[in-house]
């Protein structure tokens, strides 16, 4: 697999994981290609989680709720697992 194919496979599998495990977030892909936002269905917009496709990183605001920060940590851990599995 090329780097591009590996990255696409990781992103696809990660988004499937988020859809299944975090139904309380709406996946918002603005179509610009660089970032995907996980927007909470209930709550404040300050609790959004950003996923950077090209760098395969996640971040959220410092002032996000503790639950959002915990969700982001779980997502980061699973993203690492997915990366390792696909790159092997």
C-alpha positions in Angstrom: 0.0 0.0 0.0 1.1 3.5 -0.7 1.2 6.2 2.1 -2.0 7.7 0.7 -3.8 4.4 0.7 -2.7 3.6 4.2 -3.9 7.0 5.4 -7.3 6.6 3.7 -7.7 3.1 5.3 -6.8 4.5 8.7 -9.3 7.4 8.4 -12.1 5.2 7.1 -11.7 2.7 9.9 -11.4 5.4 12.5 -14.5 7.2 11.4 -16.4 3.8 11.5 -15.2 3.4 15.1 -16.4 6.9 16.1 -19.8 6.3 14.5 -20.2 3.1 16.4 -18.8 4.0 19.8 -19.8 7.7 20.0 -23.3 8.1 18.6 -23.6 11.3 20.6 -21.4 13.1 18.1 -22.3 14.1 14.6 -19.5 13.7 12.1 -19.1 17.0 10.2 -16.9 16.9 7.2 -16.9 20.3 5.7 -15.6 18.9 2.4 -12.4 20.9 2.6 -10.5 17.7 3.1 -8.2 18.7 6.0 -10.4 18.4 9.1 -13.4 16.5 10.3 -15.3 17.8 13.3 -17.1 15.6 15.8 -19.9 17.9 17.1 -21.9 16.9 20.1 -25.6 16.4 19.4 -26.4 18.0 22.7 -24.4 20.5 24.6 -22.2 23.4 23.6 -20.2 23.9 20.4 -17.1 24.4 22.7 -17.2 20.6 23.1 -16.3 19.9 19.5 -13.4 17.5 18.7 -11.3 18.2 15.6 -9.7 15.3 13.6 -6.9 16.3 11.3 -6.8 13.7 8.4 -3.4 14.3 7.1 -1.6 14.3 10.5 -3.9 11.8 12.1 -4.3 13.8 15.2 -7.2 14.9 17.4 -7.6 18.0 19.5 -10.2 19.9 21.5 -10.4 23.2 23.3 -8.7 23.6 26.7 -12.0 24.7 28.1 -14.0 21.8 26.8 -15.9 19.7 29.3 -14.2 16.8 31.1 -16.4 14.4 29.2 -15.3 15.8 25.9 -11.6 15.5 26.9 -12.2 11.9 28.0 -13.9 11.1 24.7 -11.0 12.7 22.8 -8.5 10.5 24.8 -10.4 7.3 24.0 -10.5 8.3 20.3 -6.7 9.0 20.3 -6.0 5.7 21.9 -8.1 3.8 19.3 -6.5 5.8 16.5 -3.1 4.6 17.6 -4.3 1.0 17.7 -5.8 1.4 14.2 -2.6 2.9 12.8 -0.5 0.1 14.2 -2.8 -2.6 12.8 -3.0 -1.1 9.3 0.7 -0.3 9.1 1.8 -3.8 10.0 
